[in-house]
Amino acid sequence: MHQASTCILQVALLAEDEGVKAQLSAMNITAESLTEIAPIQLRDASELAEAYTQVGRNDRIGLTGRPLRQLRTLATSTLYVLAQERLVFSPQCLNQKGFYLAMDNRLLIQRLKVELAYIFKHWDRAGQPIIVMPIKHNMLASHNKDVLIAFIHELQQGLVNQIPVRLGPLAELAQLAGSEKIDYLHDFEFAKKGKHDVERPFAQLLPDDVNAYQPLDVLALNHWEMCDDTALIEPLQSQANLYLHLEVLSLLVQRHGLDYRLVLVGEATVRDLLEEVYQRAGDAHAWYIVRRAAGLLGKYDINLEQAATDILVRQHLLTVGRAYSGKATLKRPTDSWEILQIIQTYNSQSEIIIVQELILYLGMLIKSNPELFADIHTLRVGHILQLILVRYKRDFACSLDHAFNQVLFLSPYELAQKVHETLADYSNTETELGHVETLQFAGDCKELTHIRFSKAMDADDHGLTSDWYTWREQQGGLGRENDAFYAGVWLLLHHCKGVMVGEKLNSNRRLDSELLLSQMTSGEQAFKLHVSHLLNKIQSSVYRQLTVEALKTMAVIVKTTPLYIDDTLIIDVLIGHAVRINWLDVHPEHSPCYQDYVAIAWQAFYQLPPHRVANTMVTALAFLLKQHNNPKVEEQHDISG
């Protein structure tokens, strides 16, 4: 390996176009345009990975070549001559189309400095490393452009975090750069880039006005969800609200998939338009839209694998899904695609993208601040997300789903800072976690102990079989609730601030008391449709039925007691505690290790007759109400499960 003193990191600045070049020049920064670096071409690292799959290929003896692997910065810090073409490749961490962290200048520079240190430490090739840094319009339009300019001035000074750097024209730096040559790539060809190629070819298909960006309320969302395709496509052409574009395209993805073709002014797929929404939101730093669009497009950062490995090699396990599933815990290095599959399997749809993001931040922090992880054996990403939400809920006196929404609106850099703050205050925040689900209330909850449901409430048509799971599956599949059920939900809304039905962190699943009671009347068909619509979003029919039973139980409780819950009632949380209470009543010895038995506890709960379920719900509600008046809770419960 070369001595560190002989290694100088060479950096070339490449302007997206002449406009960017002129802006940089006005700040005494010299950059080249893509035409000025010819005949050298700039390409994405993904194209280099594809080219490498041809190495070792031999059709005659059936060798397929190297597997497709994403390449890190050591690979992209080399000048390549591939099939007689001279090429440089931009680092993956600068690729805004790949993952959105590159859209935040503050985090981008932080990550780039880490990568420069990595290259400097591990460079072992002949010649010097060469790093190309494309500068785009949105990087200079950002309110954080000063961070970028300050970093470039560091480069001009020749030293970044004690690492020697040389800034200069690409052609000049290429003479000293390490290089690799591959003459034959079989039938592989790099995509031809014509001078008339457009960076964002579908930008003109969607009307745009940053001033029109406005989040939609849940009633508006429900309206669009019940529209047919023709009505959905119309606002893509007529309205400039990017939040509306996101929701419409999200619905089209659910109905038809990403490759569904739409005929607007020109022809495009849902994927094409979502990519434009993603880029447009990135330009405007509308992080909520960026994250949602990235999730729908299935984007992920190739450093996911490296971040997980950085955690595992430091002797920590990493749980990327619900705490009770051993299959969601990584114990050995795993590639990014497999990690992504586990995340998608063991998290709700609304959490998938944020879980990936948190893994990346934890990987960065464990290298820079290992002391933060000293007493943590298993890093549970869902648990850390809950700790962040606890802090938000405390600081802003808001509901859990509102706290989650606010996290989605944070810039990546701000969220990375929240992870750091949460780990630094881990023990204190952990103490608060046991109280986050507690409910504030007015009135007397003592009368709850007198409410008991008898066998008479069980279904008459159930017969002699004891398979209540199958009964719930059938009832949930039919989804036929009577007028009395909707009247009960209406009454319940008078006794709380709102009800969350389904995903507890998804604010689109909220029945907001103030909104609904002010805009609708009891017995109104629109109200029934609204409640039914939220229930039908629950994919599992057996869990849908359990949710209906919980709502019926709550309706009876508020009808017979003077209770007012000065909070949002989260049905998922109520059911979750009922499952726990039922299991520990039968198996008190499992109390210290309940998380190991959660999956069986749920199956057992599904088999209970309705009157037993209702009675356990009452006990669970009493627990949540009493905990609010008992700040010294000995037993804590992880709400990520």
C-alpha positions in Angstrom: 0.0 0.0 0.0 1.2 3.5 -0.8 2.2 5.7 2.1 -0.5 8.2 2.9 2.0 11.1 2.4 2.3 10.2 -1.3 -1.5 10.2 -1.9 -3.1 13.5 -3.0 -6.8 13.5 -3.7 -7.5 15.1 -7.1 -10.9 16.8 -7.5 -12.5 18.1 -10.7 -15.5 20.4 -10.5 -18.0 19.9 -13.4 -20.8 22.4 -13.9 -24.2 21.0 -15.0 -24.4 23.7 -17.7 -23.1 27.2 -18.6 -25.5 28.8 -16.2 -24.0 26.9 -13.2 -20.5 27.6 -14.5 -21.2 31.4 -14.6 -22.6 31.3 -11.1 -19.5 29.6 -9.8 -17.2 31.9 -11.7 -18.9 34.9 -10.0 -17.7 33.4 -6.7 -14.1 32.9 -7.9 -14.7 29.2 -8.5 -13.5 27.6 -11.8 -15.5 24.7 -13.1 -15.7 23.0 -16.5 -18.8 22.1 -18.5 -19.3 18.6 -19.8 -18.4 19.7 -23.4 -15.1 21.2 -22.2 -13.9 17.9 -20.8 -14.3 16.0 -24.1 -13.1 13.5 -25.2 -13.4 12.3 -21.6 -17.0 11.4 -20.7 -18.7 11.6 -17.4 -21.0 8.7 -16.5 -22.9 7.3 -13.5 -21.3 4.7 -11.3 -24.2 2.3 -12.1 -23.0 2.2 -15.8 -19.5 1.2 -14.6 -21.1 -1.6 -12.6 -23.0 -2.8 -15.7 -19.8 -2.7 -17.8 -18.0 -4.8 -15.2 -20.5 -7.7 -15.7 -18.8 -8.3 -19.0 -15.4 -9.1 -17.4 -14.8 -12.8 -17.3 -17.7 -13.5 -19.7 -17.2 -16.4 -22.1 -20.2 -17.5 -24.1 -18.4 -20.5 -25.6 -17.8 -22.2 -22.2 -20.9 -20.7 -20.5 -19.2 -18.2 -18.2 -21.6 -15.3 -17.5 -19.1 -12.8 -16.2 -19.0 -10.9 -12.9 -22.2 -10.5 -10.9 -23.7 -7.0 -10.9 -22.5 -5.2 -7.8 -22.7 -1.5 -7.0 -19.3 0.2 -6.8 -18.0 2.4 -4.0 -15.8 5.4 -4.2 -12.4 3.6 -4.6 -13.8 2.2 -7.9 -15.1 5.5 -9.1 -11.9 7.4 -8.2 -10.1 5.9 -11.2 -9.8 7.1 -14.9 -11.1 4.3 -17.2 -10.4 3.4 -20.8 -13.3 1.0 -21.7 -13.6 -0.2 -25.2 -11.4 2.7 -26.4 -13.5 5.3 -24.6 -12.0 7.5 -21.8 -14.5 7.8 -18.9 -14.8 9.1 -15.4 -17.6 8.1 -13.0 -19.3 10.3 -10.4 -19.4 8.9 -6.9 -22.6 7.2 -5.9 -23.1 9.6 -2.9 -23.4 12.5 -5.4 -26.1 10.8 -7.4 -29.4 12.6 -6.7 -31.4 10.2 -8.9 -30.1 7.3 -6.9 -31.1 8.4 -3.4 -32.2 11.7 -2.0 -29.5 12.2 0.6 -27.5 13.9 -2.2 -30.2 16.5 -2.5 -29.3 18.0 0.9 -26.1 20.0 0.7 -25.3 19.8 4.4 -25.5 16.0 4.5 -23.9 15.7 1.1 -20.7 17.5 2.2 -20.6 15.6 5.4 -20.8 12.3 3.5 -18.3 13.4 0.9 -15.8 14.3 3.5 -16.2 10.7 5.0 -15.6 9.3 1.5 -12.5 11.4 0.9 -11.1 10.1 4.2 -11.9 6.6 3.1 -10.2 7.0 -0.3 -7.1 8.6 1.3 -6.8 5.8 3.8 -7.3 2.8 1.4 -5.9 4.0 -1.9 -3.4 1.4 -3.0 -3.1 1.8 -6.8 -0.6 3.4 -9.0 -1.3 7.1 -9.8 -3.5 9.4 -7.8 -7.2 9.1 -7.1 -9.5 11.4 -9.2 -12.9 12.5 -7.9 -15.3 14.3 -10.1 -17.9 16.5 -8.4 -20.8 17.5 -10.6 -22.5 20.8 -9.5 -26.1 21.1 -10.3 -28.5 24.1 -10.3 -30.4 22.8 -7.3 -27.2 22.7 -5.3 -26.7 26.4 -5.8 -30.4 27.3 -5.4 -30.5 25.7 -2.0 -30.6 27.8 1.1 -27.6 25.7 2.2 -25.5 26.6 -0.8 -23.1 28.4 1.6 -22.1 24.9 2.9 -21.2 23.8 -0.6 -19.2 27.0 -1.4 -17.3 26.8 1.9 -16.4 23.2 1.0 -15.1 24.2 -2.4 -13.0 27.0 -0.8 -11.5 24.3 1.4 -10.6 22.3 -1.7 -9.0 25.5 -3.2 -6.8 25.8 0.0 -5.5 22.2 -0.7 -6.5 20.6 2.6 -9.8 19.0 3.8 -9.7 17.6 7.4 -5.9 17.3 7.1 -6.2 15.4 3.8 -4.2 16.9 0.9 -6.3 17.7 -2.1 -5.6 19.2 -5.5 -8.4 21.1 -7.4 -7.9 21.5 -11.2 -9.1 20.9 -14.7 -10.0 17.3 -15.5 -7.6 16.9 -18.4 -4.7 18.1 -16.2 -5.6 15.8 -13.3 -6.1 12.8 -15.6 -2.4 12.8 -16.5 -1.5 11.8 -12.9 -4.6 9.7 -12.2 -4.7 6.0 -11.6 -6.2 4.3 -14.6 -7.7 1.0 -15.6 -8.2 -0.3 -19.1 -10.5 -3.0 -20.5 -10.4 -3.4 -24.3 -13.3 -5.8 -24.8 -16.8 -5.6 -23.4 -18.5 -8.1 -25.7 -21.8 -6.6 -26.9 -22.1 -4.0 -24.1 -22.4 -0.4 -25.1 -22.7 2.8 -23.0 -25.9 4.7 -23.7 -25.4 7.3 -26.4 -25.9 10.8 -25.2 -26.9 13.2 -27.9 -26.4 17.0 -27.6 -30.2 17.4 -27.6 -30.9 14.9 -24.9 -32.9 16.4 -22.1 -32.0 15.8 -18.4 -35.7 15.7 -17.4 -37.7 14.8 -20.5 -41.1 14.7 -18.7 -40.8 18.1 -16.9 -43.3 19.8 -19.3 -46.0 17.2 -18.7 -46.8 18.4 -15.2 -47.8 22.0 -14.5 -45.6 23.6 -11.8 -45.9 26.4 -9.3 -44.0 26.2 -6.0 -46.5 28.6 -4.4 -49.3 26.0 -5.1 -47.6 23.2 -3.1 -50.1 22.4 -0.4 -50.6 19.2 1.6 -54.0 17.5 1.3 -56.3 16.8 4.3 -57.7 13.3 4.8 -61.1 14.1 3.3 -59.5 15.4 0.1 -57.4 12.3 0.0 -60.4 10.0 0.4 -62.1 11.9 -2.4 -59.3 11.2 -4.8 -59.0 7.5 -3.7 -62.6 6.9 -4.7 -62.2 8.5 -8.2 -61.8 6.5 -11.4 -58.6 6.7 -13.5 -60.0 9.4 -15.8 -60.8 11.7 -12.9 -57.4 11.0 -11.3 -55.4 11.9 -14.4 -57.2 15.2 -14.9 -55.5 17.1 -12.0 -52.0 16.0 -13.3 -52.7 18.2 -16.3 -54.6 21.1 -14.7 -53.2 21.6 -11.2 -49.7 22.6 -10.0 -49.9 21.2 -6.5 -47.0 18.7 -6.2 -48.7 17.1 -3.1 -51.7 16.3 -5.3 -49.5 14.9 -8.0 -47.9 12.6 -5.5 -51.1 11.3 -4.1 -52.6 10.7 -7.6 -49.6 8.9 -8.9 -49.4 6.9 -5.6 -53.0 5.7 -6.3 -52.1 4.8 -9.9 -49.2 2.8 -8.7 -51.5 0.9 -6.3 -54.0 0.2 -9.1 -51.7 -0.5 -12.1 -48.0 -0.5 -11.1 -45.2 1.8 -12.0 -45.1 0.9 -15.7 -48.7 1.9 -16.5 -48.7 4.2 -19.5 -50.5 7.5 -19.3 -51.4 9.7 -22.3 -51.0 13.3 -21.3 -49.6 16.0 -23.6 -47.0 13.3 -24.4 -46.9 9.7 -23.5 -45.2 8.7 -20.2 -45.4 6.0 -17.6 -46.4 6.5 -13.9 -42.7 5.8 -13.1 -41.6 8.7 -15.5 -43.9 11.2 -13.8 -43.0 10.0 -10.3 -39.3 10.6 -11.2 -40.2 14.1 -12.2 -42.1 14.7 -9.0 -39.1 13.3 -7.1 -36.7 15.6 -8.8 -39.0 18.6 -8.6 -39.6 18.1 -4.8 -35.8 17.7 -4.4 -35.3 21.1 -6.1 -37.8 22.7 -3.7 -36.6 20.7 -0.7 -40.1 19.4 -0.1 -38.7 16.4 1.9 -42.1 14.8 2.6 -42.8 14.5 -1.1 -39.2 13.4 -1.8 -39.4 10.6 0.7 -42.8 9.3 -0.4 -41.8 9.4 -4.1 -38.5 7.6 -3.3 -40.4 4.9 -1.5 -42.9 4.4 -4.4 -40.0 4.2 -6.9 -38.2 1.7 -4.7 -35.1 3.8 -4.4 -32.3 2.8 -2.1 -28.8 3.9 -1.3 -26.0 1.4 -2.2 -24.3 2.3 1.1 -27.1 0.5 2.9 -25.0 -2.7 2.8 -21.9 -0.8 4.0 -23.8 0.9 6.8 -25.2 -2.4 8.1 -21.7 -4.0 7.9 -20.2 -1.1 9.8 -22.6 -1.8 12.6 -22.2 -5.6 12.6 -18.4 -5.6 12.5 -18.5 -3.6 15.7 -20.3 -6.5 17.4 -23.8 -5.1 17.4 -26.8 -6.9 16.0 -29.1 -4.9 13.7 -32.9 -5.3 13.7 -34.5 -3.6 10.7 -38.1 -4.6 11.2 -40.5 -5.4 14.0 -38.6 -6.3 17.2 -40.4 -9.6 17.7 -39.3 -11.2 14.4 -35.9 -12.9 14.5 -36.0 -12.9 10.7 -35.7 -9.1 10.8 -32.5 -9.2 12.7 -29.2 -9.1 10.8 -26.3 -11.1 12.3 -23.9 -11.1 9.3 -23.1 -8.7 6.4 -25.9 -8.8 3.8 -26.2 -7.1 0.4 -28.3 -4.0 0.0 -31.0 -5.7 -2.0 -31.6 -8.4 0.6 -31.6 -5.8 3.4 -34.2 -3.9 1.4 -36.4 -7.0 1.0 -36.3 -7.6 4.8 -37.2 -3.9 5.5 -40.2 -4.2 3.1 -41.4 -7.4 4.6 -41.2 -6.4 8.3 -42.3 -2.7 8.2 -45.5 -0.9 7.3 -45.5 0.8 3.9 -45.2 4.3 5.5 -42.0 3.3 7.4 -40.0 1.6 4.7 -38.1 4.6 3.4 -37.4 6.2 6.8 -36.0 2.9 8.1 -33.5 2.8 5.3 -32.5 6.4 6.0 -32.0 5.7 9.7 -29.7 2.7 9.0 -27.5 5.0 6.9 -27.2 7.5 9.7 -26.5 4.8 12.3 -23.7 3.5 10.0 -22.2 7.0 9.8 -22.5 7.6 13.5 -21.0 4.3 14.6 -17.8 5.2 12.8 -17.6 8.8 13.9 -19.2 8.5 17.4 -18.8 4.9 18.6 -19.3 5.9 22.2 -23.0 6.6 21.5 -23.5 2.8 21.1 -21.6 1.6 24.1 -24.5 0.0 26.0 -26.6 -1.1 23.1 -26.2 -4.8 22.1 -28.9 -4.8 19.4 -29.7 -1.8 17.3 -33.4 -1.9 16.6 -34.1 0.7 14.0 -37.9 0.7 14.6 -37.2 1.3 18.2 -34.9 4.2 17.5 -37.6 5.7 15.3 -40.0 5.5 18.2 -37.5 7.2 20.5 -37.3 10.1 18.0 -41.1 10.3 17.9 -41.2 10.3 21.7 -39.0 13.4 21.7 -41.2 15.1 19.1 -44.4 14.2 20.9 -43.0 15.6 24.1 -41.5 18.8 22.6 -44.5 19.7 20.5 -47.4 18.2 22.5 -48.7 16.4 19.4 -50.0 13.0 18.5 -47.8 10.1 17.4 -48.8 10.3 13.8 -48.3 14.0 13.7 -44.8 13.5 15.1 -44.1 11.0 12.4 -45.4 13.4 9.7 -43.1 16.1 11.0 -40.1 13.8 10.8 -40.9 13.2 7.2 -40.8 16.9 6.6 -37.3 17.2 8.1 -34.3 17.6 5.8 -31.9 14.5 5.8 -29.3 16.5 7.7 -31.8 17.5 10.4 -33.0 13.9 10.8 -29.4 12.7 11.1 -29.0 15.2 13.9 -32.2 13.9 15.6 -30.7 10.4 15.5 -27.5 11.7 17.1 -29.4 13.6 19.8 -31.6 10.6 20.5 -28.7 8.3 21.0 -26.9 10.8 23.1 -29.9 11.0 25.4 -30.8 7.3 25.0 -31.5 6.4 28.6 -33.7 9.4 29.3 -35.7 8.9 26.1 -36.0 5.2 26.8 -37.6 6.0 30.1 -40.2 8.1 28.3 -41.0 5.4 25.8 -43.2 3.5 28.3 -45.5 6.6 28.5 -45.8 7.5 24.9 -49.0 5.5 24.3 -50.7 6.6 27.5 -53.9 8.6 27.1 -54.8 11.8 28.7 -58.4 11.9 29.9 -61.2 13.8 31.7 -63.8 12.1 33.8 -63.6 8.9 35.9 -62.1 5.8 34.5 -62.8 3.7 37.6 -66.2 2.8 36.1 -64.4 0.8 33.4 -63.9 -2.0 35.9 -67.7 -2.5 36.0 -68.1 -3.0 32.2 -68.1 -6.6 31.3 -69.3 -8.3 28.1 -71.0 -11.7 28.3 -71.1 -14.6 25.9 -74.4 -13.3 24.6 -72.5 -10.8 22.4 -70.8 -13.7 20.5 -72.1 -14.5 17.0 -75.1 -16.8 17.0 -74.2 -18.3 13.6 -70.7 -19.3 14.8 -71.8 -22.8 15.6 -69.9 -25.2 17.9 -66.5 -24.7 16.3 -63.9 -22.9 18.3 -62.1 -21.5 15.2 -62.8 -17.8 15.8 -59.8 -16.9 13.6 -61.7 -18.3 10.5 -64.9 -16.5 11.6 -63.0 -13.2 11.9 -61.4 -13.8 8.5 -64.8 -14.3 6.9 -66.4 -11.4 8.7 -63.5 -9.1 7.8 -63.7 -10.2 4.2 -67.4 -9.4 4.0 -67.0 -6.0 5.6 -70.7 -5.5 6.2 -71.2 -3.1 9.2 -74.7 -2.0 10.2 -76.0 1.5 11.0 -75.5 0.9 14.7 -71.8 0.4 14.2 -71.4 3.7 12.4 -73.5 5.4 15.0 -71.1 4.0 17.6 -68.1 5.4 15.8 -69.8 8.8 15.5 -70.5 8.8 19.3 -66.9 7.8 20.0 -65.6 10.8 18.0 -67.5 13.0 20.5 -65.4 11.5 23.3 -61.9 11.9 21.9 -59.8 14.1 19.7 -59.7 11.5 16.9 -59.3 7.8 16.1 -56.5 6.2 14.2 -57.6 3.1 12.2 -54.9 1.0 10.7 -51.2 2.1 10.5 -50.6 4.1 13.7 -48.0 6.4 12.2 -50.0 7.2 9.0 -52.0 10.4 9.5 -54.1 9.4 6.4 -55.7 6.7 8.6 -57.1 9.3 11.1 -60.7 10.0 11.8 -60.3 13.6 13.0 -63.1 14.5 15.5 -63.1 18.2 14.9 -63.0 17.9 11.1 -65.6 15.2 10.7 -68.1 16.5 13.3 -68.0 20.0 11.8 -68.4 18.8 8.2 -70.8 15.9 8.5 -73.9 14.8 10.4 -74.8 11.7 12.3 -76.0 8.9 9.9 -74.8 10.7 6.8 -73.8 8.4 4.0 -70.6 10.3 3.4 -69.5 9.5 7.0 -70.2 5.8 6.6 -68.3 5.7 3.3 -65.4 7.5 4.9 -65.1 5.1 7.9 -65.7 2.1 5.6 -63.0 3.3 3.3 -60.4 3.5 6.1 -61.3 0.0 7.3 -61.0 -1.4 3.8 -57.4 -0.1 3.7 -56.5 -2.7 6.2 -55.2 -5.5 4.0 -55.6 -8.4 6.5 -59.3 -9.3 6.7 -58.9 -10.9 10.2 -57.2 -7.8 11.5 -59.9 -5.6 9.9 -62.5 -7.5 11.9 -60.5 -7.2 15.1 -60.4 -3.4 14.5 -64.2 -3.3 14.1 -64.6 -5.2 17.4 -62.3 -2.7 19.1 -64.4 0.2 17.8 -67.6 -1.5 18.9 -66.1 -2.0 22.4 -65.0 1.6 22.6 -68.5 2.8 21.5 -70.1 0.8 24.4 -67.5 2.3 26.9 -68.1 5.9 26.0 -71.9 5.3 25.9 -71.9 4.0 29.5 -69.2 6.0 31.2 -68.6 9.8 31.6 -65.1 9.4 30.0 -63.6 11.9 27.6 -60.2 11.0 26.1 -58.3 14.2 25.6 -56.1 12.6 23.1 -56.1 10.5 19.8 -57.2 7.0 20.3 -54.9 4.7 18.3 -56.8 1.4 17.7 -53.5 -0.5 16.8 -52.1 0.4 20.2 -55.3 -0.6 22.1 -55.3 -4.0 20.3 -51.6 -4.4 20.8 -51.9 -4.0 24.6 -54.9 -6.2 24.7 -52.9 -9.0 23.0 -50.1 -8.5 25.5 -52.4 -8.5 28.6 -54.2 -11.6 27.4 -51.0 -13.5 26.9 -49.4 -12.5 30.2 -52.5 -13.4 32.1 -52.0 -17.0 30.9 -48.2 -16.9 30.9 -47.0 -14.5 33.6 -43.6 -16.1 33.4 -43.1 -14.5 29.9 -43.3 -11.0 31.2 -39.6 -10.3 31.0 -39.3 -11.7 27.5 -42.7 -11.0 26.0 -41.2 -9.8 22.7 -40.0 -13.4 22.0 -43.7 -14.6 22.2 -45.5 -11.8 20.4 -46.2 -13.8 17.2 -47.9 -16.6 19.1 -49.6 -14.2 21.4 -51.4 -12.7 18.4 -52.5 -16.0 17.1 -53.9 -16.9 20.5 -55.8 -13.6 20.6 -57.4 -14.1 17.2 -58.9 -17.4 18.5 -60.6 -15.7 21.5 -64.5 -15.4 21.3 -65.7 -11.8 20.8 -66.8 -11.3 24.4 -63.3 -12.2 25.7 -61.7 -9.9 23.1 -64.0 -7.0 24.3 -63.3 -7.6 27.9 -59.5 -7.6 27.3 -59.9 -4.4 25.3 -61.5 -2.8 28.4 -58.6 -3.9 30.5 -56.1 -2.5 27.9 -57.9 0.8 27.9 -57.8 1.0 31.7 -54.1 0.3 31.5 -53.5 3.1 29.0 -55.5 5.6 31.1 -54.0 4.7 34.4 -50.4 4.8 33.1 -50.9 8.5 32.5 -51.4 9.1 36.2 -48.5 6.8 37.1 -45.3 8.4 35.8 -43.0 5.8 37.4 -43.9 2.9 35.2 -41.7 -0.1 35.9 -42.7 -2.0 32.8 -41.9 -0.4 29.4 -43.3 -1.5 26.1 -41.8 -1.0 22.7 -44.4 0.5 20.5 -42.5 -0.6 17.4 -44.0 -4.0 17.7 
